[in-house]
Amino acid sequence: MRMVFPRWREVLAVFGKERLDALRDRRTMLTVLIVSLVVGPLTLFLMTEYLGSLVRESREKVVRVDGIARAPELANFMRRNGVRIEAAPAGYEEAIRRGRLSIAVMRVPADFADRFARGQTASIEILHDSTNQRSDPSWQIARRVLDAFNREQGDARLIVQGVPPAIQKVVATEEVDVASASARGSQILFIVPMLTLMLSAYGCLANAIDVTAGERERGSLEPLLGAPVARESVVVGKWLLVSAVGVAMIALMIAGYWGAARAIRNEELSAMMQFGWREVGIFATMLLPFVAMVAAAQMLLATFGRNFKEAQTYAQYLALLINFAPMAGLFLPDKTLPALRFIPALGQQLVMERALRGETLRAIDLLAPTGVAIALTLVALTAIAALLRREDIIFGRA
């Protein structure tokens, strides 16, 4: 395979022709626009709204109790510590089990007061659905309240027995969270690079197939290749069109993420989730070469297809592989291995995650994924130009 330096006048002529063809396909352009502005940013916005509601619930300090009259000491403790007591709704156990009630309910048994007065161990149940994440704040508040009440009453009983409460505290535990605000926010924003990489693969898919197998199926590829235009110019012109659509999609998505991050109404989440100009620049550095690589690779696979449907099958293999790579990164025990930067999709994912965490990036962190993407782009374009010199590729329509 050889790659002749393309003639840029020819490249621009082919690009102009492909651009007109692409603009006529309004459904594809509309799909790209909707996916760019709606799917990614809307997912981020809805997720932050959901998390914001959980934060608000955790701050309210409300505990739903069934039978609080049986535990006056517990009720007094809760009021002294600013916890609001609400009566459990009717039929709460069945409602929680069926997922209709996203809260935890504290249930005081009938024998609680008697056992408590005798100094015996008295039990209190906390009913919740562990599979319902919306019930987590309510469950955690109820559990912390009971833990604190248990410690207070335990200390009081030791004092009555003449035993210093400190004697049972062999080790004092202090929790120190060393994660920065941006690092905590990155746990929420992890979906941004993953979703962007996934959607970029599908953003180039339709156009990559249309300019290769689609044209061959329509019979418009043969006249184009018969014109006095170098194969390399034809390939680069088509690739520029596919890449331009992918870049436009990525640009709209990043702009949407930037706007969605500033539309967060919860102050705590807004402070944690930093998506400013630094992150925008790093995302662009990672994604622009990546989109160019995806466009060239999908064109290469689609060139082997005898018709549009077959080419779509081949090109989707690459999209599935790209979707798998970022997800595989979730299960890596050590994400700092230098070799991971050279794996397409995964390298971009890890660098963008580190950017969201506010970590300092070295030159190699940016150059390695970018260099691999550029190298694979050149290899794919060279291979496409070679394929378009073969008669079985050009004339092998189904």
Phi, psi and omega per residue, in radians:
M1 nan 2.472 3.109
R2 -2.341 2.642 -3.137
M3 -2.150 1.803 3.103
V4 -1.389 2.471 3.136
F5 -1.080 2.135 -3.042
P6 -1.219 2.653 3.040
R7 -1.507 2.074 -2.941
W8 -1.248 -0.432 3.039
R9 -1.155 -0.710 3.092
E10 -1.177 -0.695 3.116
V11 -1.039 -0.810 -3.119
L12 -1.174 -0.591 3.091
A13 -1.143 -0.774 3.096
V14 -1.139 -0.721 3.125
F15 -1.057 -0.753 3.119
G16 -1.087 -0.728 3.119
K17 -1.109 -0.779 -3.134
E18 -1.191 -0.577 3.119
R19 -1.121 -0.743 3.106
L20 -1.107 -0.733 3.116
D21 -1.090 -0.711 -3.115
A22 -1.188 -0.684 -3.126
L23 -1.186 -0.441 3.094
R24 -1.232 -0.453 3.107
D25 -1.499 1.401 -3.022
R26 -1.192 -0.528 -3.130
R27 -1.120 -0.721 3.116
T28 -1.143 -0.767 3.135
M29 -1.109 -0.666 3.127
L30 -1.164 -0.677 3.107
T31 -1.089 -0.780 3.114
V32 -1.042 -0.747 -3.119
L33 -1.134 -0.788 -3.117
I34 -1.133 -0.798 -3.139
V35 -1.073 -0.726 -3.079
S36 -1.155 -0.792 -3.004
L37 -1.620 -0.313 -3.012
V38 -1.930 -0.988 -2.951
V39 -1.050 -1.014 -3.086
G40 -1.146 -1.072 -3.128
P41 -1.049 -0.661 3.136
L42 -1.151 -0.677 3.087
T43 -1.061 -0.771 3.117
L44 -1.098 -0.772 -3.109
F45 -1.119 -0.798 -3.129
L46 -1.132 -0.657 -3.141
M47 -1.146 -0.743 3.130
T48 -1.199 -0.599 3.073
E49 -1.117 -0.714 3.116
Y50 -1.110 -0.822 3.134
L51 -1.152 -0.604 3.095
G52 -1.099 -0.664 3.102
S53 -1.150 -0.622 3.096
L54 -1.161 -0.693 3.119
V55 -1.113 -0.750 3.128
R56 -1.088 -0.708 3.135
E57 -1.145 -0.653 -3.122
S58 -1.219 -0.426 -3.126
R59 -1.499 -0.324 -3.075
E60 -1.247 -0.454 -3.135
K61 0.956 1.029 3.095
V62 -1.950 2.306 3.104
V63 -2.160 2.198 3.077
R64 -1.591 2.224 -3.025
V65 -2.257 2.377 2.997
D66 -1.852 1.944 3.115
G67 1.594 0.599 -3.123
I68 -1.138 -0.416 3.124
A69 -1.119 -0.373 3.135
R70 -1.399 -0.150 -3.104
A71 -2.329 1.236 -3.107
P72 -1.086 -0.592 3.122
E73 -1.111 -0.722 3.108
L74 -1.152 -0.715 3.122
A75 -1.084 -0.740 3.119
N76 -1.127 -0.709 3.111
F77 -1.078 -0.748 -3.109
M78 -1.154 -0.722 3.137
R79 -1.161 -0.677 3.128
R80 -1.112 -0.459 -3.098
N81 -1.801 0.288 3.028
G82 1.288 0.411 3.106
V83 -1.664 2.214 3.132
R84 -1.503 2.292 -3.114
I85 -1.744 2.248 3.056
E86 -2.155 2.516 3.106
A87 -1.220 2.445 3.118
A88 -1.154 2.403 3.130
P89 -1.176 2.742 -3.135
A90 -1.132 2.456 3.119
G91 1.139 0.538 -3.031
Y92 -1.148 -0.635 -3.078
E93 -1.115 -0.803 3.127
E94 -1.186 -0.649 -3.141
A95 -1.141 -0.691 3.095
I96 -1.155 -0.743 -3.120
R97 -1.100 -0.637 -3.118
R98 -1.537 -0.023 3.107
G99 1.429 0.193 3.126
R100 -1.483 -0.245 -3.112
L101 -2.230 2.006 -3.054
S102 -1.751 0.954 3.106
I103 -2.435 2.976 2.999
A104 -1.858 2.542 -3.129
V105 -2.176 2.291 3.099
M106 -1.598 2.179 -3.102
R107 -2.007 2.126 3.138
V108 -1.686 2.112 -3.116
P109 -1.257 2.859 -3.060
A110 -1.141 -0.519 -3.084
D111 -1.616 0.217 -3.060
F112 -1.097 -0.878 -3.055
A113 -1.063 -0.713 -3.121
D114 -1.149 -0.811 -3.123
R115 -1.188 -0.659 3.134
F116 -1.128 -0.719 -3.124
A117 -1.159 -0.547 3.135
R118 -1.443 -0.046 -3.123
G119 1.378 0.280 3.113
Q120 -1.566 2.924 3.113
T121 -1.296 2.102 3.122
A122 -1.917 2.450 -3.069
S123 -1.844 2.572 3.025
I124 -2.319 2.308 -3.129
E125 -1.629 2.539 2.987
I126 -2.069 1.925 -3.112
L127 -1.615 2.203 3.102
H128 -2.787 2.894 3.103
D129 -1.864 1.921 -3.081
S130 -1.167 -0.323 3.127
T131 -1.491 -0.150 3.134
N132 -1.751 1.807 -3.067
Q133 -1.135 -0.446 -3.129
R134 -1.183 -0.325 3.127
S135 -1.528 -0.103 -3.084
D136 -1.044 -0.851 -3.136
P137 -1.025 -0.748 3.136
S138 -1.112 -0.722 -3.139
W139 -1.171 -0.730 -3.126
Q140 -1.154 -0.664 3.104
I141 -1.114 -0.809 3.141
A142 -1.077 -0.730 -3.133
R143 -1.148 -0.747 3.137
R144 -1.138 -0.655 3.121
V145 -1.089 -0.807 -3.139
L146 -1.168 -0.656 3.099
D147 -1.089 -0.772 -3.139
A148 -1.171 -0.712 3.105
F149 -1.106 -0.715 3.135
N150 -1.100 -0.728 3.122
R151 -1.132 -0.769 -3.112
E152 -1.091 -0.798 -3.124
Q153 -1.214 -0.610 3.092
G154 -1.122 -0.742 3.091
D155 -1.097 -0.705 -3.128
A156 -1.111 -0.699 3.140
R157 -1.186 -0.625 3.100
L158 -1.161 -0.662 3.139
I159 -1.129 -0.701 3.112
V160 -1.074 -0.616 3.132
Q161 -1.435 0.023 -3.141
G162 1.347 0.367 -3.138
V163 -1.886 2.200 3.088
P164 -1.086 2.283 3.133
P165 -1.021 -0.508 -3.096
A166 -1.152 -0.290 -3.070
I167 -1.177 -0.435 -3.131
Q168 -1.564 -0.082 -3.141
K169 -1.731 1.433 -3.111
V170 -1.227 -0.722 3.140
V171 -2.226 2.246 3.052
A172 -1.633 2.197 -3.100
T173 -1.725 2.241 3.065
E174 -2.179 2.161 -3.123
E175 -1.571 2.165 3.134
V176 -2.116 1.964 3.125
D177 -1.601 1.909 -3.091
V178 -1.563 -0.041 -3.138
A179 -1.254 2.400 3.081
S180 -1.322 2.935 3.127
A181 -1.078 -0.711 3.132
S182 -1.171 -0.597 3.106
A183 -1.174 -0.692 3.088
R184 -1.166 -0.658 3.108
G185 -1.158 -0.536 -3.135
S186 -1.146 -0.406 3.063
Q187 -1.122 -0.486 3.093
I188 -1.530 -0.685 -3.068
L189 -1.413 0.021 -3.109
F190 -1.016 -0.440 -3.097
I191 -1.242 -0.372 -3.080
V192 -1.129 -1.010 3.118
P193 -1.116 -0.651 -3.130
M194 -1.105 -0.838 -3.122
L195 -1.173 -0.617 3.138
T196 -1.153 -0.766 3.114
L197 -1.116 -0.735 -3.137
M198 -1.099 -0.811 -3.079
L199 -1.265 -0.486 3.114
S200 -1.131 -0.564 3.118
A201 -1.141 -0.701 -3.131
Y202 -1.439 -0.364 3.117
G203 -1.170 -0.557 3.138
C204 -1.570 -0.222 -2.933
L205 -1.057 -0.946 -3.034
A206 -1.079 -0.775 -3.118
N207 -1.233 -0.623 3.114
A208 -1.086 -0.672 3.116
I209 -1.282 -0.697 -3.063
D210 -1.128 -0.663 -3.070
V211 -1.423 -0.098 3.133
T212 -2.040 -1.531 -3.111
A213 -1.126 -0.592 3.130
G214 -1.084 -0.778 3.120
E215 -1.180 -0.654 3.123
R216 -1.154 -0.670 3.127
E217 -1.187 -0.606 3.123
R218 -1.391 -0.252 -3.130
G219 1.494 0.216 -3.133
S220 -1.651 -0.105 -3.135
L221 -1.333 -0.680 -3.101
E222 -1.066 -0.852 3.096
P223 -1.047 -0.642 -3.133
L224 -1.139 -0.767 3.135
L225 -1.268 -0.365 3.096
G226 -1.407 -0.220 3.102
A227 -1.278 2.759 -3.135
P228 -1.287 1.104 -3.120
V229 -2.276 2.340 3.141
A230 -1.111 2.521 3.117
R231 -0.988 -0.701 -3.130
E232 -1.080 -0.652 3.124
S233 -1.178 -0.680 3.102
V234 -1.098 -0.817 -3.106
V235 -1.105 -0.822 -3.106
V236 -1.157 -0.660 3.114
G237 -1.089 -0.784 3.103
K238 -1.144 -0.729 -3.137
W239 -1.096 -0.667 3.118
L240 -1.075 -0.676 3.130
L241 -1.153 -0.830 -3.138
V242 -1.098 -0.736 3.123
S243 -1.136 -0.682 -3.129
A244 -1.082 -0.708 3.099
V245 -1.115 -0.768 3.123
G246 -1.114 -0.728 3.129
V247 -1.137 -0.716 3.111
A248 -1.074 -0.699 3.130
M249 -1.128 -0.782 3.136
I250 -1.128 -0.725 -3.140
A251 -1.074 -0.739 3.129
L252 -1.175 -0.654 3.128
M253 -1.156 -0.775 3.135
I254 -1.102 -0.731 3.087
A255 -1.082 -0.677 3.104
G256 -1.150 -0.704 3.085
Y257 -1.095 -0.745 -3.135
W258 -1.048 -0.766 3.117
G259 -1.215 -0.687 -3.131
A260 -1.137 -0.646 3.129
A261 -1.123 -0.534 3.131
R262 -1.528 -0.135 3.106
A263 -1.645 0.029 -3.137
I264 -1.196 2.225 -3.065
R265 -1.556 -0.385 3.118
N266 -1.378 2.142 -3.042
E267 -1.136 -0.684 -3.113
E268 -1.147 -0.786 3.112
L269 -1.169 -0.666 3.131
S270 -1.094 -0.654 3.127
A271 -1.217 -0.591 -3.112
M272 -1.358 -0.675 -2.990
M273 -1.585 1.518 -3.120
Q274 -1.585 2.060 3.064
F275 -2.377 1.345 -3.075
G276 -1.810 -2.775 -3.067
W277 -1.167 -0.564 3.086
R278 -1.070 -0.837 3.138
E279 -1.144 -0.667 3.104
V280 -1.061 -0.758 -3.141
G281 -1.126 -0.745 3.140
I282 -1.179 -0.715 3.102
F283 -1.057 -0.762 3.138
A284 -1.115 -0.707 3.123
T285 -1.077 -0.647 3.140
M286 -1.373 -0.716 -2.928
L287 -1.477 -0.579 -3.095
L288 -1.099 -0.890 3.054
P289 -1.110 -0.577 3.139
F290 -1.128 -0.770 3.114
V291 -1.104 -0.700 3.100
A292 -1.071 -0.714 3.116
M293 -1.151 -0.775 3.140
V294 -1.083 -0.734 3.134
A295 -1.065 -0.796 -3.134
A296 -1.173 -0.729 -3.117
A297 -1.161 -0.722 3.129
Q298 -1.198 -0.630 3.046
M299 -1.092 -0.712 3.133
L300 -1.082 -0.825 3.135
L301 -1.151 -0.692 -3.124
A302 -1.196 -0.457 3.127
T303 -1.102 -0.507 3.122
F304 -1.299 -0.336 -3.095
G305 -1.259 2.358 3.135
R306 -1.321 -0.403 3.096
N307 -2.574 3.127 -3.057
F308 -1.072 -0.758 -3.078
K309 -1.131 -0.772 3.139
E310 -1.154 -0.721 3.106
A311 -1.103 -0.622 3.117
Q312 -1.103 -0.676 3.102
T313 -1.095 -0.806 -3.137
Y314 -1.104 -0.812 -3.070
A315 -1.173 -0.519 3.140
Q316 -1.221 -0.425 3.062
Y317 -1.018 -0.747 3.129
L318 -1.148 -0.729 3.128
A319 -1.063 -0.704 3.113
L320 -1.148 -0.672 3.126
L321 -1.152 -0.712 3.119
I322 -1.142 -0.658 3.114
N323 -1.167 -0.557 -3.104
F324 -1.313 -0.630 -3.035
A325 -1.030 -0.883 3.117
P326 -1.112 -0.603 3.128
M327 -1.179 -0.610 3.104
A328 -1.107 -0.514 3.125
G329 -1.098 -0.392 3.129
L330 -1.164 -0.418 -3.041
F331 -1.826 0.107 -3.141
L332 -1.291 2.284 3.117
P333 -1.247 -0.527 -3.113
D334 -2.372 1.854 -3.103
K335 -1.546 0.057 -3.101
T336 -1.669 0.010 -3.128
L337 -1.070 2.230 -3.098
P338 -1.020 -0.586 -3.083
A339 -1.125 -0.415 -3.108
L340 -1.165 -0.417 3.141
R341 -1.149 -0.401 -3.047
F342 -1.618 0.053 3.109
I343 -1.621 2.062 -3.119
P344 -0.986 2.522 -3.111
A345 1.321 -0.922 3.134
L346 -1.176 -0.726 3.108
G347 -1.063 -0.789 3.097
Q348 -1.094 -0.725 -3.141
Q349 -1.044 -0.825 -3.086
L350 -1.166 -0.694 3.133
V351 -1.150 -0.741 -3.139
M352 -1.186 -0.601 3.062
E353 -1.113 -0.744 3.122
R354 -1.135 -0.612 3.088
A355 -1.108 -0.725 3.128
L356 -1.187 -0.474 3.094
R357 -1.385 -0.104 -3.139
G358 1.379 0.294 -3.123
E359 -1.355 2.670 3.098
T360 -1.357 2.263 -3.133
L361 -1.815 2.388 3.068
R362 -1.569 2.958 -3.118
A363 -1.056 -0.671 -3.113
I364 -1.128 -0.527 3.128
D365 -1.118 -0.614 3.140
L366 -1.523 -0.631 -3.043
L367 -1.335 -0.608 -3.070
A368 -1.108 -0.961 3.118
P369 -1.106 -0.649 -3.139
T370 -1.161 -0.772 -3.136
G371 -1.101 -0.722 3.109
V372 -1.105 -0.739 -3.139
A373 -1.105 -0.748 -3.136
I374 -1.156 -0.744 -3.134
A375 -1.089 -0.783 3.131
L376 -1.169 -0.564 3.074
T377 -1.096 -0.812 3.138
L378 -1.105 -0.717 3.120
V379 -1.090 -0.768 -3.120
A380 -1.141 -0.749 3.138
L381 -1.127 -0.698 3.091
T382 -1.089 -0.730 3.138
A383 -1.152 -0.673 3.126
I384 -1.122 -0.772 3.129
A385 -1.054 -0.666 3.111
A386 -1.183 -0.697 3.140
L387 -1.133 -0.626 -3.118
L388 -1.298 0.005 2.998
R389 -1.660 -0.097 -3.111
R390 -1.643 2.313 -3.101
E391 -1.160 -0.620 -3.126
D392 -1.163 -0.432 3.080
I393 -1.391 -0.772 -3.056
I394 -1.253 -0.752 -3.029
F395 -1.791 0.044 -3.036
G396 -1.507 0.925 3.126
R397 -1.374 2.590 3.082
A398 -1.430 nan nan
